[in-house]
Amino acid sequence: MPFQAAETQITAGRQDKAYWADLWNYRELLGFLAWRDVKVRYKQATLGIAWAVVQPAITMVIFTFVFGKLANMPNDNTPYPLVVLAGLLPWQLFSSAFSGASGSLLNNASLVSKVYFPRLIIPLSALAVALVDFAVVLSLYTAMMLWFGVLPSWHVVFLPLFILLALLAAFGTGAWLTALTVQYRDFRFIAPFMLQVGIFLSPVGFRTDNMPNWRGLLGLNPLTGVIDGFRWCLLGKSATLDPSVIVTSVVLIAILVFTGVWYFRHTERLLADNI
Amino acid sequence: MERESVITVEGLSKRYVIGHETRHDTLRDRLAQGAGSWWRRLRGAGGAQIDKEEFWALSDVSFKVGRGEVLGVVGRNGAGKSTLLKILSRITDPTAGTVRLLGRAASLLEVGTGFHPELTGRENILLNGAILGMRRKEIRAKFDEIVAFAEVQRFLDTPVKHYSSGMYVRLAFAIAAHLEPEILIIDEVLAVGDTAFQKKCLGKMRDVARGEGRTVLFVSHNLPIVRQVCSRAILLESGRLTADGPTNVVLGVYAHGLEENQLARVPEPTPELRERAYVSAVRVETLDQRTLAFARVGEPWRVRIRIVAARALADFVVALGVITSENLGLQTVWSAPCRIEPGEHEIIFTQDSVALAADSYTLVVGLSVADQTIQQFDAARLEITGENPMILCAASSGFGLVINSMRVETRKL
């Protein structure tokens, strides 16, 4: 029987070239881990899908009341619940992908200390679970649209781009945090805190074009561009899109992803010894 | 004939930094430490952190393994065996040196790694296969074989959290055994599972190496099993490779090391015991008083126990227990209850009437006063090895642990 004698060399230094090839070789494992997480998540929670709907629905009601009624934000004839939900969609996607990715290495400690595979697979697979939850919320949004009789414009074809952008933002920050958590356990408490604060620093409950004076400052949050983009895709022309905000977001997210992957790779060699 | 080497290890070293830096340091510690070292540097004390201690888990280890070889890795706990396997399976990086592996390597550092309790047996086979590096197609092709080997057909759709530990282990080993990597790395898997299944695993391991020309690296404390499966062995002592050669020779060197260590296994007595009585030394030896760590099947051996009594004690009993590698209490022997006077005493237990089968036995020593145990501990390990292939290893042969302990008479009628 002929052997496929692929040679592996293990040395003290880093092996970058082989790493990316390995990441590709292990793509099936990525699929399996994502599948495991989705399966376990919906097996364990008896409420399952219902829970994924109830959470954003309640947030939507509260934000509609606070921003639409109490603060009386203008809505350009778009029902305010839709404005909130269109902002909540990317936020929900980001926050569940981010919290999944940031805790992923510790949650898979037994794997990391016993089997070899490119560790980046672990935070990557956490994104998949977030996508499943996102699909559930998206169907809630679709139902709401039909209820209010609002149809999306042609902008909606760009939605996948903004979904990708939200995932990349979560991946970049998640990679940073999960690697930091292994080295310094304090960071476990930082992720939930960041999300708590983040929802108020992001334009989830209001539209940025209603606050022209604050738009530049809000734009420094990489999620602002993503949320603006979602509103532009889903609500059509009623929400204007500021190109400079989008560009800022893309640049910031690119920096997060590159530095995140760099830091993750930098600490990866030590992971098994520290975990 | 020189075989092509599939594993080439050259000058492999691994350093761990231990000491005052805690393992999971908090950010605050790190910041405080950073500030401290900055302050020292500022004062010209040098940047070196004196409070760190280096520990070389492996130093300058080199060896080669040829295709189809089953290499045993032996050594005491902490000798670096696990570190070596971790580097070979790429879980951790070496500090210096290189390893070249020809072909796919799969490791089984612990049975059931990556099993998820909520998932069913079927789902776990798919998941675990992927974790161990199998392609989806390969898993599909091997699926029925794995299920048959593990004997879990009826429970395929039951979550593995409901499995018995035996089923769990069987399934995990079955997946790994059907992995078909060119190099299989195994650490102590056979310590679990029932005897019949262990036998099956050993058979599978030999098939993998001999029949299919794959290379196996096998770490175990169970020396009879190492002797049985491995043609060659290496010995690690405090991170250094101290012996490399035929299994018998290397295990001999290892046993010699164990012999020197025989007397060191007696625990320090507590103050309470010092006021009554305690064991001061235990020695396993041959009948002519040579220390012994390896005995042949049928060869007599004895255990010499020294006891220090602080005061006179009535109803004093010394007990010796023999426990097999599978944690089965095989025999217990008591001294006759008696009164002992203060001072040092010696008790000798001699095994010369009954032969024990080949296995790795633990000898337990206990003291009791008036039916109350006052001291009990694992005093020594005794390897009994067989010349006769029929009784090479009781754990895997299915033969009895006590051999020829009855009188057998044959006559023609």
Contacts between the chains, C-beta under 8 A, distances in Angstrom:
chain1	res1	chain2	res2	distance
A	1	B	212	7.2
A	1	B	213	7.4
A	3	B	102	7.9
A	3	B	103	5.7
A	3	B	182	5.8
A	4	B	103	7.0
A	4	B	104	7.7
A	5	B	102	5.0
A	5	B	103	5.4
A	5	B	182	7.5
A	6	B	102	7.9
A	6	B	103	6.4
A	6	B	104	6.8
A	7	B	100	6.3
A	7	B	101	7.0
A	7	B	102	5.6
A	7	B	103	8.0
A	8	B	90	7.6
A	8	B	99	8.0
A	8	B	100	7.3
A	8	B	101	4.3
A	8	B	105	7.0
A	9	B	98	6.4
A	9	B	99	7.2
A	9	B	100	5.5
A	9	B	101	7.8
A	10	B	87	6.6
A	10	B	88	7.6
A	10	B	90	6.2
A	10	B	93	7.3
A	10	B	94	6.6
A	10	B	98	6.6
A	10	B	99	4.0
A	10	B	100	7.8
A	10	B	101	7.2
A	11	B	94	7.3
A	11	B	97	7.7
A	11	B	98	4.9
A	11	B	99	7.8
A	12	B	93	6.5
A	12	B	94	5.4
A	12	B	95	5.9
A	12	B	96	5.2
A	12	B	97	6.9
A	12	B	98	7.9
A	26	B	133	7.8
A	28	B	130	5.6
A	28	B	135	6.4
A	28	B	136	5.7
A	29	B	130	4.7
A	29	B	131	6.4
A	29	B	133	7.9
A	31	B	130	7.9
A	32	B	126	6.7
A	32	B	127	5.3
A	32	B	130	4.0
A	32	B	131	7.4
A	33	B	127	7.9
A	33	B	130	8.0
A	35	B	127	7.9
A	36	B	116	5.9
A	36	B	119	6.7
A	36	B	123	7.8
A	36	B	127	5.5
A	39	B	118	7.9
A	39	B	119	6.6
A	39	B	123	7.1
A	40	B	116	6.2
A	40	B	118	5.1
A	40	B	119	6.9
A	43	B	118	5.4
A	43	B	119	8.0
A	44	B	118	6.3
A	110	B	113	6.4
A	110	B	114	7.4
A	111	B	113	6.6
A	111	B	114	5.4
A	111	B	131	6.7
A	112	B	91	7.9
A	113	B	91	6.6
A	114	B	91	6.6
A	114	B	107	7.7
A	114	B	109	4.7
A	114	B	110	5.8
A	114	B	113	4.4
A	114	B	114	7.8
A	115	B	89	7.4
A	115	B	91	7.1
A	115	B	107	6.9
A	115	B	109	7.6
A	115	B	113	5.8
A	115	B	114	6.6
A	115	B	131	5.6
A	115	B	132	6.9
A	116	B	89	5.6
A	116	B	90	3.8
A	116	B	91	5.5
A	116	B	107	7.5
A	117	B	131	7.4
A	117	B	133	7.7
A	183	B	25	7.5
A	184	B	24	7.9
A	184	B	25	6.6
A	184	B	26	5.9
A	184	B	27	4.2
A	184	B	30	6.6
A	185	B	24	5.2
A	185	B	26	6.3
A	186	B	26	5.3
A	186	B	27	4.8
A	186	B	28	7.4
A	187	B	27	7.5
A	269	B	92	7.6
A	269	B	93	4.7
A	272	B	86	6.9
A	272	B	91	4.7
A	272	B	92	4.5
A	273	B	16	7.0
A	273	B	92	5.7
A	274	B	23	7.3
A	274	B	24	7.2
